[in-house]
Structure formats: structure tokens, C-alpha cells
Amino acid sequence: MNVLPGEFVSVIGASGSGKSTLFKLIAGLLEPDKGQICINGQQFGKRLGKVGYMPQKDLLLPWRTVVDNVMLPIELSKEKKQEKMSEISEGLARFGLAGYENAYPHELSGGMKQRVAFLRTIMTGRKLLLLDEPFGALDSMTKHNMHSWLLELWVDLQKTVLFITHDLEEAILLSDRIYLLLDKGAVKELKVELPRPRRSELIYQTEFIAMRKELELLIHNEK
Amino acid sequence: MKSRFKNWAENYGLFLLVVVLLISVWEWVVKQGFIPSFILPAPTSIWQSLMENRQLLLEQHLPATLKEVLLGFILSLIGGVIIGVGMHFSRALEKVLYPFLVISQTVPLIAISPIFIMWFGYSIWSKIAVTILTAFFPIVVSTYDGLKTGGGEYRELLLTMGANRWQIFKKVQIPLALPAFFSGLKMSVVYCVVGATIGEWLGASEGLGYFSRRMSGNLQADAVFASIFLLSLMGIVLFLLIGLVEKQLLKNKIR
């Protein structure tokens, strides 16, 4: 498996196929028994703190305001808070969180919490982001909105994303490539040849539906 | 928005009503002569005794007991937190200390207290030793368990952000431990009053426990009840004070 700079790559697989484990390996929380993990062509001794990791749950600290939650990675790296303040307020505005700076997580909706967590991941300043089912817990309406929002944002985000999902539609809509984790450690790759910038209405087009069918067949044939 | 008073009345109104009712029934039963007053004095005579002895009680015995309670609590707090945090960071320390902690709580307090009197005499330290023995355990356990519970996911998240052990402790584990810690404190402060009273019963020259023991020897039930009333009032006030601090500190915790 590989991910190129600036790419959006999804990982699909049944529950228990090891998607989250893969992410923990890349993030450096676990060490592989076999094989290698290289970031920027180098095999780091320690990967912790080298990639941005966003787990399934938002894991916002409930006793911190939105701003303070987003500030967490900056506090940990001991950078100057003041210098980053303008970057954060710009980020909050872009993420549709302006006016909620001093709100606490329990006052936010599910979609907003997820956006705060995403902004926090971006504020780590890492180029590679690992997103573990970030929209998995959202209802389908909110999820749809988040897709439109992310597609709009993607153009000037300039990040590399590895994305776990169960949702085939989501994977096709957002990704440049899709990796399928199958039984017995087999991996299949699929390119999504849909032009960018994309819009969420894309899901109703014939190319998209054909793509989805192909993906479903791939999964089905394996079983 | 409900008014503060209405809110308050809704929370405590029923309780107060029952208290007033109970005291009235109690008063009536004793005044009618169903129970002799040296067994159960009437609330009014307890109050009368409280007023008669108020100088002695409020200026000598209450401050003496309060001093033991507060000193015992503060020492338990310091020691308990140090031991709890130490056990959190060192597995070896946990393995060594935990059995001792449990053993310390299985020893009957009444049996071990005379030993403290033997060691420290009638000084304040014998009472404080009994107080600490009852009060430090909830603090150790709540500190240790509070630091242990939850936070596995937060720990991983902060690790991926490049945090070190101390940063994780400070930014996540301490705030997560606070609710359990305060539960421990509230229990502990009430135990402190119990511990100090037991200590005074076994050997003291002042304090509410000493006073109630002397009065029970004289069969002055109303005076005994008066000092019990003050002791329980002390426990309630201390409990509420810690609850207040907790409320201020944890305003924005998970609900």
C-alpha cells in the first residue's frame, strides 16, 4: 500500500479486518511484527507525533472550550499560542464554527464536534492525516452535509489523507483511490477516475453508480 | 427560568418538611411521657442544654474537635494524594502498598485506638492518628482509581500528538480523575469527624467526643444529644464546603 502526497485514499473492509489496527500502526501506537512503514520515504524509529490521527470518537476534552480543544496540539508542542491564534480563528471560521469559540463540547451538535476534532487534527501541522471513520457516528443528513463541506474544503487544504470508512458511497465520493482490505490479508486497489472538484450531487450520476456497482461486486466475489 | 428560591424549595422542601414533622412527633412523644427523658430527651430540652452549655461547647470543645478534624484531613489529603499518585506511576509501589492499605482498613478502629493513646498520650496527636487512619483510605483509593479509570483513548490521541507522559498526566488524567477524587474527599471529611470523636472518647481532655462521654457518664442525655448535634452539623458543613469547591472546579465537566 502507498499514499502519494496530496492524495485522498480510503480504506474499506469488514469489521475486524484490521483497519483501525493499520492506523494505529501508522500512527506509531503499535509496532509491526513484519513489514515496514515509511513516511516521506524514511523509516522512522518513532512515528508518534509525526502524523495527525483522528480517532472514531471525537474525544474532545469536555472541560475545555472549542478554542482550547483546538489549541491542545499547539500546547503539547510548546509553540507560542499567540502566533497560532489568528490561524485558529481563521480555521474556525472556515469550519463553520465562528461564534462557538467559547462553547463547550456538550453544547455542540455531533457534526460540529466532528469538525472541531478535525480542525484539532489539522492544527497538529502534520501533512499526513489519518481519519478513522470520522463520520461513522453521524446521521445520514449530517453526514451528507459534512461530505459537501469536506469536498469544498479539500481544494485548498493541501493535506494527504488516509480515510477509513464502511460507507462505499462516501469512499467513492471523497477518494482518489480506494484500498479494499479482504479476508486473509489480501488487498485490492481501485482508482476513482472522477474529476475534481467534485460535488456531493455526483452520487446520482451514472459513472458514480457504475463505480459503486463495481466496488460491491469486488467485495461480493471475495465472499 | 425558575427563581432560585423555588428551585431550592423543590430540592430540599420535602426533606425539611419531614424533619419538622419528625421533630414535632418526637417532642410530643417525650412530653406525653411515653419515653423517659433520660433515655430520649425532647428536642426542646436538647436545645436548652445547648444554650446552657453554649460557651463551653462553642468556645472550647467544638474548636478542639474541629482542629483535630481539619489537621487530620489535611494530613490525610497530602499523604493520600502522594500515595495514590505514586501507586499510579509505579507498579511496584502499587503491588507493595495496596495490601497494606486494605489491611489498615480491616483492623478494628476501636481496638487499635488505645495503642495510639499509648504512643501519643492524651495529646492532640493521638486523636489525629485515629482520624488519619479512618480518613486517608478513601483519598488514596479515589485518587488511584480516578487516575486509572478511562482515558485510554485520550492517552493514545495525545501520544499521536507527540505528548510525553507528564503532559498526558497533566492535561488529561488529572482532569479526568477529579470527579472520583472529590467523591473520595467528601467521604473522607465525614470520616474525619467520626475518627476524631472516637479518638476523644478513648482519651482526651477536651472536644465534643470527650464532652459527650463525660455527660453520658452523668446520665445527662440532653447534653450528649447536644454535642452529637454539633458533631453532625460539623460533618454536614464540611461535606457541603467540599461539594461547593467541587462544583466550582467541575462546572464544565461531562453531565
Chai-1 contact restraints between the chains, C-beta under 6 A:
chainA,res_idxA,chainB,res_idxB,connection_type,confidence,min_distance_angstrom,max_distance_angstrom,comment,restraint_id
A,A27,B,T160,contact,1.0,0.0,6.0,A-B,restraint_1
A,L29,B,E156,contact,1.0,0.0,6.0,A-B,restraint_2
A,L48,B,L159,contact,1.0,0.0,6.0,A-B,restraint_3
A,G49,B,G162,contact,1.0,0.0,6.0,A-B,restraint_4
A,Y53,B,T160,contact,1.0,0.0,6.0,A-B,restraint_5
A,L59,B,E153,contact,1.0,0.0,6.0,A-B,restraint_6
A,L59,B,Y154,contact,1.0,0.0,6.0,A-B,restraint_7
A,L59,B,L157,contact,1.0,0.0,6.0,A-B,restraint_8
A,P62,B,I254,contact,1.0,0.0,6.0,A-B,restraint_9
A,W63,B,P175,contact,1.0,0.0,6.0,A-B,restraint_10
A,W63,B,N252,contact,1.0,0.0,6.0,A-B,restraint_11
A,W63,B,K253,contact,1.0,0.0,6.0,A-B,restraint_12
A,P73,B,M161,contact,1.0,0.0,6.0,A-B,restraint_13
A,L76,B,M161,contact,1.0,0.0,6.0,A-B,restraint_14
A,L76,B,A163,contact,1.0,0.0,6.0,A-B,restraint_15
A,L76,B,Q167,contact,1.0,0.0,6.0,A-B,restraint_16
A,Y104,B,N252,contact,1.0,0.0,6.0,A-B,restraint_17
A,T124,B,M161,contact,1.0,0.0,6.0,A-B,restraint_18
